[in-house]
Each structure stands twice: as C-alpha cells, then as structure tokens.
Amino acid sequence: SLTTTRPAPARGRAPAGERRRSPSTLRHLLRQAEADLHRLSDRQAELEAELTAVGGDHVALADLGKQLSAVSADLAAAEVTWLELAEEAERAATPRPGSDG
C-alpha cells in the first residue's frame, strides 16, 4: 500500500486572526502536490498495464485490484489536496480589501 505525505487540507477561508500561508509556502506545497499527482498517476497506469498482462491468475488479479483501488483512492485525495491548495494560492494572490496590495 502506498502512503503519501499530504499537507493539511486547506478548507475554506482562514478564520479571522489566523495567519495565512505565504505565497512561497503555497507554491512549494503545490509543487509537492503536483509531484504526488504525477507519481500516483504513473503508478495507476503501471498497475492497469499489469492487470491486462496477468492473464487468468485470479490471485494476482485480486492483489493488483486491491493495489489499484488503494492507488486510485490516494490519487483522488491528492487531486482534492491540489485543488484546495490552488484555491488557497489564488486567494493569497488576491489583495484583501483595505490592504495596500
């Protein structure tokens, strides 16, 4: 089973008084999330190719199916993380009312 290190999800706007992540931190987290997406997508493709090559070995098919299911779930979670980070980065790039930016 693959484990991924994910940044804490960015849900909604930061509560009043809570410090926002800096644009450079968000860029770093986005690059990390993109790398996770590529790695998981590549692994998913590898497993799909193995599924077609395994033939009638039902034990191998079951094992590959479990692995593929886990990777697909990790990929879906990584996509959500990337979207949340992208939204947070977009909010961070938008000047807040009353700021000098």
C-alpha positions in Angstrom: 0.0 0.0 0.0 1.3 3.4 -0.9 1.4 6.2 1.7 1.6 9.8 0.7 2.6 12.8 2.7 0.0 15.4 2.2 -0.2 18.9 3.5 -3.1 19.7 5.8 -6.1 20.4 3.7 -7.0 24.0 3.1 -10.7 24.1 3.9 -12.5 27.4 3.2 -11.1 30.7 4.3 -8.8 31.1 7.3 -10.6 32.1 10.4 -10.3 35.7 11.5 -6.9 36.3 13.1 -5.4 33.1 11.7 -2.3 33.6 9.8 -2.4 32.7 6.1 0.3 30.6 4.5 2.8 32.6 2.5 2.7 32.5 -1.3 6.1 30.8 -1.4 4.9 28.1 1.0 1.8 27.6 -1.2 4.0 27.4 -4.3 6.1 24.7 -2.6 3.0 22.8 -1.4 1.5 23.0 -4.9 4.8 21.6 -6.5 4.7 18.8 -3.9 1.1 18.0 -4.7 1.8 18.0 -8.4 4.7 15.6 -7.9 2.3 13.4 -5.9 -0.3 13.5 -8.7 2.3 12.5 -11.3 3.7 9.7 -9.2 0.3 8.3 -8.3 -0.9 8.6 -11.9 2.2 6.8 -13.2 1.7 4.0 -10.6 -2.0 3.7 -11.5 -1.0 3.3 -15.2 1.6 0.7 -14.2 -1.0 -1.3 -12.3 -3.5 -1.1 -15.1 -0.9 -2.4 -17.5 -0.1 -5.3 -15.1 -3.8 -6.1 -14.8 -4.0 -6.6 -18.6 -0.8 -8.7 -18.6 -1.5 -11.0 -15.7 -3.9 -13.3 -17.6 -6.1 -15.7 -15.7 -4.2 -15.7 -12.4 -7.0 -14.9 -10.1 -4.8 -14.4 -7.0 -2.6 -11.9 -8.9 -5.7 -10.2 -10.3 -7.2 -9.8 -6.8 -3.9 -8.5 -5.5 -3.5 -6.0 -8.3 -7.1 -4.9 -8.0 -6.5 -4.1 -4.3 -3.4 -2.2 -5.1 -5.1 -0.3 -7.9 -8.0 0.6 -5.6 -5.6 2.0 -3.0 -3.7 4.0 -5.6 -6.9 5.3 -7.1 -8.1 6.5 -3.6 -4.7 8.1 -3.0 -4.9 9.8 -6.4 -8.4 11.2 -5.7 -7.2 12.5 -2.3 -4.1 14.1 -4.0 -6.4 15.8 -6.6 -8.5 17.3 -3.8 -5.4 18.5 -2.0 -4.1 20.1 -5.2 -7.4 21.8 -5.8 -7.6 23.2 -2.3 -4.1 24.4 -2.4 -4.7 26.1 -5.8 -7.8 27.8 -4.4 -5.8 29.0 -1.3 -3.0 30.3 -3.6 -5.5 32.2 -5.7 -7.0 33.8 -2.5 -3.5 34.6 -1.3 -2.7 36.3 -4.6 -5.9 38.4 -4.4 -5.4 41.6 -2.4 -7.6 41.8 0.6 -9.9 44.9 0.9 -8.1 47.6 2.9 -4.7 46.2 2.1 -2.0 48.1 0.1 -1.7 45.4 -2.5 
